[in-house]
Amino acid sequence: MWAVTGWAAATWLKITIALAALLAVLWLALGTGSGWFWAAVIAAGFVEYRATRALVAEWGSEARYAWWWTR
């Protein structure tokens, strides 16, 4: 189970860092006064939300078969 937990945490961290890096580049290129920047922030928030939900679902699916979950 720790392997799945570690995988889910690492995947979540990779996605979060990639989105943060993308937003940092857009912030430098567009600035906060741009509507495109704020659209990208909202889109990144949505992607983060959906990815987190998918990872939680995957982790829960794997956890059903782990020894500590079924006891």
PDB file of N, CA, C and O in Angstrom:
ATOM      1  N   MET A   1       0.818  -1.195   0.000  1.00  0.00           N
ATOM      2  CA  MET A   1       0.000   0.000   0.000  1.00  0.00           C
ATOM      3  C   MET A   1       0.859   1.255   0.000  1.00  0.00           C
ATOM      4  O   MET A   1       0.491   2.275  -0.583  1.00  0.00           O
ATOM      5  N   TRP A   2       2.004   1.168   0.659  1.00  0.00           N
ATOM      6  CA  TRP A   2       2.865   2.346   0.685  1.00  0.00           C
ATOM      7  C   TRP A   2       3.382   2.686  -0.700  1.00  0.00           C
ATOM      8  O   TRP A   2       3.645   3.850  -1.001  1.00  0.00           O
ATOM      9  N   ALA A   3       3.528   1.680  -1.536  1.00  0.00           N
ATOM     10  CA  ALA A   3       3.982   1.944  -2.909  1.00  0.00           C
ATOM     11  C   ALA A   3       2.938   2.776  -3.659  1.00  0.00           C
ATOM     12  O   ALA A   3       3.283   3.715  -4.377  1.00  0.00           O
ATOM     13  N   VAL A   4       1.675   2.429  -3.488  1.00  0.00           N
ATOM     14  CA  VAL A   4       0.603   3.178  -4.158  1.00  0.00           C
ATOM     15  C   VAL A   4       0.485   4.574  -3.561  1.00  0.00           C
ATOM     16  O   VAL A   4       0.287   5.545  -4.292  1.00  0.00           O
ATOM     17  N   THR A   5       0.604   4.683  -2.248  1.00  0.00           N
ATOM     18  CA  THR A   5       0.535   5.992  -1.599  1.00  0.00           C
ATOM     19  C   THR A   5       1.685   6.877  -2.067  1.00  0.00           C
ATOM     20  O   THR A   5       1.489   8.056  -2.360  1.00  0.00           O
ATOM     21  N   GLY A   6       2.876   6.308  -2.136  1.00  0.00           N
ATOM     22  CA  GLY A   6       4.031   7.065  -2.615  1.00  0.00           C
ATOM     23  C   GLY A   6       3.876   7.482  -4.065  1.00  0.00           C
ATOM     24  O   GLY A   6       4.222   8.603  -4.439  1.00  0.00           O
ATOM     25  N   TRP A   7       3.353   6.572  -4.885  1.00  0.00           N
ATOM     26  CA  TRP A   7       3.125   6.892  -6.291  1.00  0.00           C
ATOM     27  C   TRP A   7       2.114   8.031  -6.431  1.00  0.00           C
ATOM     28  O   TRP A   7       2.327   8.962  -7.208  1.00  0.00           O
ATOM     29  N   ALA A   8       1.021   7.957  -5.684  1.00  0.00           N
ATOM     30  CA  ALA A   8      -0.013   8.992  -5.763  1.00  0.00           C
ATOM     31  C   ALA A   8       0.537  10.338  -5.288  1.00  0.00           C
ATOM     32  O   ALA A   8       0.277  11.368  -5.910  1.00  0.00           O
ATOM     33  N   ALA A   9       1.284  10.334  -4.207  1.00  0.00           N
ATOM     34  CA  ALA A   9       1.856  11.577  -3.690  1.00  0.00           C
ATOM     35  C   ALA A   9       2.870  12.163  -4.671  1.00  0.00           C
ATOM     36  O   ALA A   9       2.888  13.373  -4.897  1.00  0.00           O
ATOM     37  N   ALA A  10       3.709  11.313  -5.251  1.00  0.00           N
ATOM     38  CA  ALA A  10       4.704  11.790  -6.211  1.00  0.00           C
ATOM     39  C   ALA A  10       4.034  12.338  -7.472  1.00  0.00           C
ATOM     40  O   ALA A  10       4.463  13.359  -8.010  1.00  0.00           O
ATOM     41  N   THR A  11       2.994  11.670  -7.938  1.00  0.00           N
ATOM     42  CA  THR A  11       2.279  12.138  -9.124  1.00  0.00           C
ATOM     43  C   THR A  11       1.597  13.472  -8.851  1.00  0.00           C
ATOM     44  O   THR A  11       1.642  14.379  -9.682  1.00  0.00           O
ATOM     45  N   TRP A  12       0.966  13.590  -7.687  1.00  0.00           N
ATOM     46  CA  TRP A  12       0.328  14.849  -7.316  1.00  0.00           C
ATOM     47  C   TRP A  12       1.358  15.967  -7.250  1.00  0.00           C
ATOM     48  O   TRP A  12       1.103  17.075  -7.722  1.00  0.00           O
ATOM     49  N   LEU A  13       2.526  15.685  -6.665  1.00  0.00           N
ATOM     50  CA  LEU A  13       3.565  16.695  -6.548  1.00  0.00           C
ATOM     51  C   LEU A  13       4.093  17.118  -7.923  1.00  0.00           C
ATOM     52  O   LEU A  13       4.341  18.302  -8.150  1.00  0.00           O
ATOM     53  N   LYS A  14       4.264  16.173  -8.827  1.00  0.00           N
ATOM     54  CA  LYS A  14       4.727  16.500 -10.184  1.00  0.00           C
ATOM     55  C   LYS A  14       3.725  17.407 -10.900  1.00  0.00           C
ATOM     56  O   LYS A  14       4.112  18.386 -11.538  1.00  0.00           O
ATOM     57  N   ILE A  15       2.456  17.082 -10.794  1.00  0.00           N
ATOM     58  CA  ILE A  15       1.419  17.882 -11.448  1.00  0.00           C
ATOM     59  C   ILE A  15       1.386  19.292 -10.858  1.00  0.00           C
ATOM     60  O   ILE A  15       1.299  20.277 -11.590  1.00  0.00           O
ATOM     61  N   THR A  16       1.456  19.378  -9.538  1.00  0.00           N
ATOM     62  CA  THR A  16       1.408  20.676  -8.868  1.00  0.00           C
ATOM     63  C   THR A  16       2.608  21.537  -9.244  1.00  0.00           C
ATOM     64  O   THR A  16       2.460  22.730  -9.506  1.00  0.00           O
ATOM     65  N   ILE A  17       3.789  20.938  -9.270  1.00  0.00           N
ATOM     66  CA  ILE A  17       4.994  21.695  -9.633  1.00  0.00           C
ATOM     67  C   ILE A  17       4.944  22.137 -11.093  1.00  0.00           C
ATOM     68  O   ILE A  17       5.333  23.260 -11.412  1.00  0.00           O
ATOM     69  N   ALA A  18       4.473  21.271 -11.976  1.00  0.00           N
ATOM     70  CA  ALA A  18       4.369  21.629 -13.393  1.00  0.00           C
ATOM     71  C   ALA A  18       3.391  22.786 -13.590  1.00  0.00           C
ATOM     72  O   ALA A  18       3.671  23.709 -14.354  1.00  0.00           O
ATOM     73  N   LEU A  19       2.263  22.743 -12.915  1.00  0.00           N
ATOM     74  CA  LEU A  19       1.291  23.830 -13.035  1.00  0.00           C
ATOM     75  C   LEU A  19       1.839  25.123 -12.448  1.00  0.00           C
ATOM     76  O   LEU A  19       1.644  26.195 -13.022  1.00  0.00           O
ATOM     77  N   ALA A  20       2.519  25.034 -11.320  1.00  0.00           N
ATOM     78  CA  ALA A  20       3.104  26.229 -10.708  1.00  0.00           C
ATOM     79  C   ALA A  20       4.169  26.833 -11.615  1.00  0.00           C
ATOM     80  O   ALA A  20       4.245  28.055 -11.744  1.00  0.00           O
ATOM     81  N   ALA A  21       4.989  26.002 -12.242  1.00  0.00           N
ATOM     82  CA  ALA A  21       6.018  26.501 -13.160  1.00  0.00           C
ATOM     83  C   ALA A  21       5.379  27.174 -14.368  1.00  0.00           C
ATOM     84  O   ALA A  21       5.825  28.236 -14.801  1.00  0.00           O
ATOM     85  N   LEU A  22       4.340  26.559 -14.906  1.00  0.00           N
ATOM     86  CA  LEU A  22       3.633  27.153 -16.042  1.00  0.00           C
ATOM     87  C   LEU A  22       3.039  28.507 -15.668  1.00  0.00           C
ATOM     88  O   LEU A  22       3.140  29.464 -16.436  1.00  0.00           O
ATOM     89  N   LEU A  23       2.425  28.590 -14.498  1.00  0.00           N
ATOM     90  CA  LEU A  23       1.841  29.862 -14.069  1.00  0.00           C
ATOM     91  C   LEU A  23       2.922  30.901 -13.796  1.00  0.00           C
ATOM     92  O   LEU A  23       2.705  32.088 -14.035  1.00  0.00           O
ATOM     93  N   ALA A  24       4.071  30.480 -13.305  1.00  0.00           N
ATOM     94  CA  ALA A  24       5.170  31.426 -13.082  1.00  0.00           C
ATOM     95  C   ALA A  24       5.655  32.016 -14.400  1.00  0.00           C
ATOM     96  O   ALA A  24       5.910  33.216 -14.494  1.00  0.00           O
ATOM     97  N   VAL A  25       5.781  31.171 -15.414  1.00  0.00           N
ATOM     98  CA  VAL A  25       6.203  31.655 -16.733  1.00  0.00           C
ATOM     99  C   VAL A  25       5.157  32.612 -17.298  1.00  0.00           C
ATOM    100  O   VAL A  25       5.503  33.662 -17.839  1.00  0.00           O
ATOM    101  N   LEU A  26       3.899  32.257 -17.175  1.00  0.00           N
ATOM    102  CA  LEU A  26       2.839  33.142 -17.670  1.00  0.00           C
ATOM    103  C   LEU A  26       2.794  34.454 -16.887  1.00  0.00           C
ATOM    104  O   LEU A  26       2.533  35.513 -17.457  1.00  0.00           O
ATOM    105  N   TRP A  27       3.048  34.379 -15.598  1.00  0.00           N
ATOM    106  CA  TRP A  27       3.071  35.587 -14.783  1.00  0.00           C
ATOM    107  C   TRP A  27       4.181  36.520 -15.252  1.00  0.00           C
ATOM    108  O   TRP A  27       3.984  37.730 -15.358  1.00  0.00           O
ATOM    109  N   LEU A  28       5.361  35.939 -15.533  1.00  0.00           N
ATOM    110  CA  LEU A  28       6.474  36.754 -16.019  1.00  0.00           C
ATOM    111  C   LEU A  28       6.197  37.317 -17.416  1.00  0.00           C
ATOM    112  O   LEU A  28       6.558  38.455 -17.717  1.00  0.00           O
ATOM    113  N   ALA A  29       5.561  36.518 -18.254  1.00  0.00           N
ATOM    114  CA  ALA A  29       5.309  36.940 -19.632  1.00  0.00           C
ATOM    115  C   ALA A  29       4.129  37.910 -19.740  1.00  0.00           C
ATOM    116  O   ALA A  29       4.192  38.877 -20.498  1.00  0.00           O
ATOM    117  N   LEU A  30       3.069  37.660 -18.997  1.00  0.00           N
ATOM    118  CA  LEU A  30       1.844  38.441 -19.164  1.00  0.00           C
ATOM    119  C   LEU A  30       1.602  39.456 -18.054  1.00  0.00           C
ATOM    120  O   LEU A  30       1.027  40.517 -18.295  1.00  0.00           O
ATOM    121  N   GLY A  31       2.035  39.136 -16.849  1.00  0.00           N
ATOM    122  CA  GLY A  31       1.741  39.992 -15.704  1.00  0.00           C
ATOM    123  C   GLY A  31       0.352  39.709 -15.164  1.00  0.00           C
ATOM    124  O   GLY A  31      -0.449  39.018 -15.793  1.00  0.00           O
ATOM    125  N   THR A  32       0.081  40.249 -13.999  1.00  0.00           N
ATOM    126  CA  THR A  32      -1.207  39.971 -13.352  1.00  0.00           C
ATOM    127  C   THR A  32      -2.345  40.824 -13.900  1.00  0.00           C
ATOM    128  O   THR A  32      -3.508  40.594 -13.569  1.00  0.00           O
ATOM    129  N   GLY A  33      -2.024  41.785 -14.716  1.00  0.00           N
ATOM    130  CA  GLY A  33      -3.068  42.628 -15.296  1.00  0.00           C
ATOM    131  C   GLY A  33      -3.747  42.004 -16.503  1.00  0.00           C
ATOM    132  O   GLY A  33      -4.733  42.537 -17.012  1.00  0.00           O
ATOM    133  N   SER A  34      -3.227  40.888 -16.956  1.00  0.00           N
ATOM    134  CA  SER A  34      -3.768  40.246 -18.149  1.00  0.00           C
ATOM    135  C   SER A  34      -4.915  39.300 -17.790  1.00  0.00           C
ATOM    136  O   SER A  34      -4.843  38.538 -16.826  1.00  0.00           O
ATOM    137  N   GLY A  35      -5.946  39.374 -18.578  1.00  0.00           N
ATOM    138  CA  GLY A  35      -7.064  38.444 -18.395  1.00  0.00           C
ATOM    139  C   GLY A  35      -6.670  37.018 -18.741  1.00  0.00           C
ATOM    140  O   GLY A  35      -7.202  36.066 -18.171  1.00  0.00           O
ATOM    141  N   TRP A  36      -5.730  36.869 -19.682  1.00  0.00           N
ATOM    142  CA  TRP A  36      -5.262  35.530 -20.058  1.00  0.00           C
ATOM    143  C   TRP A  36      -4.552  34.850 -18.888  1.00  0.00           C
ATOM    144  O   TRP A  36      -4.679  33.641 -18.696  1.00  0.00           O
ATOM    145  N   PHE A  37      -3.809  35.629 -18.113  1.00  0.00           N
ATOM    146  CA  PHE A  37      -3.138  35.050 -16.943  1.00  0.00           C
ATOM    147  C   PHE A  37      -4.163  34.508 -15.962  1.00  0.00           C
ATOM    148  O   PHE A  37      -4.017  33.392 -15.464  1.00  0.00           O
ATOM    149  N   TRP A  38      -5.192  35.283 -15.682  1.00  0.00           N
ATOM    150  CA  TRP A  38      -6.192  34.839 -14.715  1.00  0.00           C
ATOM    151  C   TRP A  38      -7.026  33.674 -15.255  1.00  0.00           C
ATOM    152  O   TRP A  38      -7.482  32.828 -14.486  1.00  0.00           O
ATOM    153  N   ALA A  39      -7.218  33.633 -16.545  1.00  0.00           N
ATOM    154  CA  ALA A  39      -7.877  32.470 -17.146  1.00  0.00           C
ATOM    155  C   ALA A  39      -7.015  31.230 -16.970  1.00  0.00           C
ATOM    156  O   ALA A  39      -7.526  30.143 -16.703  1.00  0.00           O
ATOM    157  N   ALA A  40      -5.702  31.396 -17.118  1.00  0.00           N
ATOM    158  CA  ALA A  40      -4.781  30.274 -16.920  1.00  0.00           C
ATOM    159  C   ALA A  40      -4.761  29.830 -15.459  1.00  0.00           C
ATOM    160  O   ALA A  40      -4.655  28.635 -15.180  1.00  0.00           O
ATOM    161  N   VAL A  41      -4.862  30.770 -14.530  1.00  0.00           N
ATOM    162  CA  VAL A  41      -4.912  30.425 -13.103  1.00  0.00           C
ATOM    163  C   VAL A  41      -6.159  29.599 -12.800  1.00  0.00           C
ATOM    164  O   VAL A  41      -6.092  28.600 -12.083  1.00  0.00           O
ATOM    165  N   ILE A  42      -7.280  30.017 -13.344  1.00  0.00           N
ATOM    166  CA  ILE A  42      -8.531  29.271 -13.133  1.00  0.00           C
ATOM    167  C   ILE A  42      -8.448  27.892 -13.771  1.00  0.00           C
ATOM    168  O   ILE A  42      -8.885  26.905 -13.179  1.00  0.00           O
ATOM    169  N   ALA A  43      -7.889  27.817 -14.975  1.00  0.00           N
ATOM    170  CA  ALA A  43      -7.727  26.525 -15.654  1.00  0.00           C
ATOM    171  C   ALA A  43      -6.785  25.610 -14.873  1.00  0.00           C
ATOM    172  O   ALA A  43      -7.042  24.412 -14.748  1.00  0.00           O
ATOM    173  N   ALA A  44      -5.708  26.167 -14.352  1.00  0.00           N
ATOM    174  CA  ALA A  44      -4.767  25.367 -13.561  1.00  0.00           C
ATOM    175  C   ALA A  44      -5.425  24.859 -12.283  1.00  0.00           C
ATOM    176  O   ALA A  44      -5.181  23.729 -11.859  1.00  0.00           O
ATOM    177  N   GLY A  45      -6.244  25.682 -11.683  1.00  0.00           N
ATOM    178  CA  GLY A  45      -6.982  25.246 -10.489  1.00  0.00           C
ATOM    179  C   GLY A  45      -7.927  24.095 -10.813  1.00  0.00           C
ATOM    180  O   GLY A  45      -8.053  23.149 -10.036  1.00  0.00           O
ATOM    181  N   PHE A  46      -8.586  24.179 -11.954  1.00  0.00           N
ATOM    182  CA  PHE A  46      -9.486  23.111 -12.377  1.00  0.00           C
ATOM    183  C   PHE A  46      -8.712  21.822 -12.659  1.00  0.00           C
ATOM    184  O   PHE A  46      -9.139  20.737 -12.262  1.00  0.00           O
ATOM    185  N   VAL A  47      -7.573  21.945 -13.346  1.00  0.00           N
ATOM    186  CA  VAL A  47      -6.740  20.766 -13.631  1.00  0.00           C
ATOM    187  C   VAL A  47      -6.257  20.142 -12.334  1.00  0.00           C
ATOM    188  O   VAL A  47      -6.273  18.919 -12.190  1.00  0.00           O
ATOM    189  N   GLU A  48      -5.829  20.964 -11.394  1.00  0.00           N
ATOM    190  CA  GLU A  48      -5.361  20.457 -10.089  1.00  0.00           C
ATOM    191  C   GLU A  48      -6.492  19.723  -9.365  1.00  0.00           C
ATOM    192  O   GLU A  48      -6.281  18.647  -8.806  1.00  0.00           O
ATOM    193  N   TYR A  49      -7.677  20.303  -9.378  1.00  0.00           N
ATOM    194  CA  TYR A  49      -8.829  19.693  -8.727  1.00  0.00           C
ATOM    195  C   TYR A  49      -9.151  18.328  -9.341  1.00  0.00           C
ATOM    196  O   TYR A  49      -9.325  17.343  -8.623  1.00  0.00           O
ATOM    197  N   ARG A  50      -9.229  18.279 -10.676  1.00  0.00           N
ATOM    198  CA  ARG A  50      -9.568  17.017 -11.354  1.00  0.00           C
ATOM    199  C   ARG A  50      -8.481  15.960 -11.155  1.00  0.00           C
ATOM    200  O   ARG A  50      -8.786  14.786 -10.943  1.00  0.00           O
ATOM    201  N   ALA A  51      -7.216  16.374 -11.222  1.00  0.00           N
ATOM    202  CA  ALA A  51      -6.118  15.424 -11.036  1.00  0.00           C
ATOM    203  C   ALA A  51      -6.110  14.878  -9.618  1.00  0.00           C
ATOM    204  O   ALA A  51      -5.880  13.686  -9.411  1.00  0.00           O
ATOM    205  N   THR A  52      -6.356  15.732  -8.652  1.00  0.00           N
ATOM    206  CA  THR A  52      -6.400  15.284  -7.258  1.00  0.00           C
ATOM    207  C   THR A  52      -7.542  14.308  -7.047  1.00  0.00           C
ATOM    208  O   THR A  52      -7.366  13.281  -6.392  1.00  0.00           O
ATOM    209  N   ARG A  53      -8.705  14.613  -7.591  1.00  0.00           N
ATOM    210  CA  ARG A  53      -9.847  13.695  -7.461  1.00  0.00           C
ATOM    211  C   ARG A  53      -9.549  12.350  -8.104  1.00  0.00           C
ATOM    212  O   ARG A  53      -9.902  11.310  -7.548  1.00  0.00           O
ATOM    213  N   ALA A  54      -8.901  12.353  -9.271  1.00  0.00           N
ATOM    214  CA  ALA A  54      -8.562  11.109  -9.957  1.00  0.00           C
ATOM    215  C   ALA A  54      -7.549  10.300  -9.151  1.00  0.00           C
ATOM    216  O   ALA A  54      -7.663   9.078  -9.055  1.00  0.00           O
ATOM    217  N   LEU A  55      -6.571  10.970  -8.582  1.00  0.00           N
ATOM    218  CA  LEU A  55      -5.574  10.269  -7.768  1.00  0.00           C
ATOM    219  C   LEU A  55      -6.198   9.697  -6.497  1.00  0.00           C
ATOM    220  O   LEU A  55      -5.847   8.593  -6.080  1.00  0.00           O
ATOM    221  N   VAL A  56      -7.104  10.424  -5.888  1.00  0.00           N
ATOM    222  CA  VAL A  56      -7.796   9.919  -4.700  1.00  0.00           C
ATOM    223  C   VAL A  56      -8.626   8.697  -5.056  1.00  0.00           C
ATOM    224  O   VAL A  56      -8.651   7.724  -4.302  1.00  0.00           O
ATOM    225  N   ALA A  57      -9.297   8.735  -6.180  1.00  0.00           N
ATOM    226  CA  ALA A  57     -10.096   7.582  -6.615  1.00  0.00           C
ATOM    227  C   ALA A  57      -9.210   6.376  -6.886  1.00  0.00           C
ATOM    228  O   ALA A  57      -9.546   5.255  -6.505  1.00  0.00           O
ATOM    229  N   GLU A  58      -8.083   6.603  -7.542  1.00  0.00           N
ATOM    230  CA  GLU A  58      -7.150   5.508  -7.814  1.00  0.00           C
ATOM    231  C   GLU A  58      -6.575   4.938  -6.528  1.00  0.00           C
ATOM    232  O   GLU A  58      -6.463   3.722  -6.375  1.00  0.00           O
ATOM    233  N   TRP A  59      -6.212   5.817  -5.607  1.00  0.00           N
ATOM    234  CA  TRP A  59      -5.661   5.372  -4.333  1.00  0.00           C
ATOM    235  C   TRP A  59      -6.718   4.575  -3.559  1.00  0.00           C
ATOM    236  O   TRP A  59      -6.409   3.532  -2.982  1.00  0.00           O
ATOM    237  N   GLY A  60      -7.951   5.057  -3.546  1.00  0.00           N
ATOM    238  CA  GLY A  60      -9.024   4.345  -2.852  1.00  0.00           C
ATOM    239  C   GLY A  60      -9.294   2.989  -3.457  1.00  0.00           C
ATOM    240  O   GLY A  60      -9.564   2.026  -2.739  1.00  0.00           O
ATOM    241  N   SER A  61      -9.225   2.904  -4.767  1.00  0.00           N
ATOM    242  CA  SER A  61      -9.422   1.624  -5.445  1.00  0.00           C
ATOM    243  C   SER A  61      -8.335   0.632  -5.049  1.00  0.00           C
ATOM    244  O   SER A  61      -8.623  -0.535  -4.786  1.00  0.00           O
ATOM    245  N   GLU A  62      -7.109   1.085  -5.006  1.00  0.00           N
ATOM    246  CA  GLU A  62      -6.009   0.211  -4.598  1.00  0.00           C
ATOM    247  C   GLU A  62      -6.074  -0.111  -3.113  1.00  0.00           C
ATOM    248  O   GLU A  62      -5.701  -1.210  -2.702  1.00  0.00           O
ATOM    249  N   ALA A  63      -6.542   0.831  -2.306  1.00  0.00           N
ATOM    250  CA  ALA A  63      -6.589   0.629  -0.855  1.00  0.00           C
ATOM    251  C   ALA A  63      -7.597  -0.442  -0.457  1.00  0.00           C
ATOM    252  O   ALA A  63      -7.452  -1.062   0.596  1.00  0.00           O
ATOM    253  N   ARG A  64      -8.598  -0.663  -1.268  1.00  0.00           N
ATOM    254  CA  ARG A  64      -9.585  -1.700  -0.944  1.00  0.00           C
ATOM    255  C   ARG A  64      -8.959  -3.077  -0.841  1.00  0.00           C
ATOM    256  O   ARG A  64      -9.483  -3.956  -0.156  1.00  0.00           O
ATOM    257  N   TYR A  65      -7.838  -3.266  -1.524  1.00  0.00           N
ATOM    258  CA  TYR A  65      -7.203  -4.578  -1.551  1.00  0.00           C
ATOM    259  C   TYR A  65      -6.000  -4.674  -0.619  1.00  0.00           C
ATOM    260  O   TYR A  65      -5.331  -5.706  -0.581  1.00  0.00           O
ATOM    261  N   ALA A  66      -5.719  -3.622   0.126  1.00  0.00           N
ATOM    262  CA  ALA A  66      -4.571  -3.642   1.032  1.00  0.00           C
ATOM    263  C   ALA A  66      -4.977  -4.262   2.374  1.00  0.00           C
ATOM    264  O   ALA A  66      -6.133  -4.169   2.787  1.00  0.00           O
ATOM    265  N   TRP A  67      -4.043  -4.874   3.023  1.00  0.00           N
ATOM    266  CA  TRP A  67      -4.335  -5.594   4.263  1.00  0.00           C
ATOM    267  C   TRP A  67      -4.884  -4.692   5.347  1.00  0.00           C
ATOM    268  O   TRP A  67      -5.799  -5.098   6.063  1.00  0.00           O
ATOM    269  N   TRP A  68      -4.366  -3.486   5.498  1.00  0.00           N
ATOM    270  CA  TRP A  68      -4.798  -2.646   6.593  1.00  0.00           C
ATOM    271  C   TRP A  68      -6.166  -2.055   6.376  1.00  0.00           C
ATOM    272  O   TRP A  68      -6.821  -1.650   7.336  1.00  0.00           O
ATOM    273  N   TRP A  69      -6.611  -1.996   5.149  1.00  0.00           N
ATOM    274  CA  TRP A  69      -7.901  -1.405   4.841  1.00  0.00           C
ATOM    275  C   TRP A  69      -9.035  -2.416   5.059  1.00  0.00           C
ATOM    276  O   TRP A  69     -10.136  -2.038   5.457  1.00  0.00           O
ATOM    277  N   THR A  70      -8.765  -3.678   4.800  1.00  0.00           N
ATOM    278  CA  THR A  70      -9.827  -4.676   4.865  1.00  0.00           C
ATOM    279  C   THR A  70     -10.004  -5.294   6.245  1.00  0.00           C
ATOM    280  O   THR A  70     -10.951  -6.052   6.453  1.00  0.00           O
ATOM    281  N   ARG A  71      -9.137  -5.000   7.175  1.00  0.00           N
ATOM    282  CA  ARG A  71      -9.262  -5.571   8.518  1.00  0.00           C
ATOM    283  C   ARG A  71     -10.305  -4.877   9.341  1.00  0.00           C
ATOM    284  O   ARG A  71     -10.527  -5.245  10.495  1.00  0.00           O
TER     285      ARG A  71
END
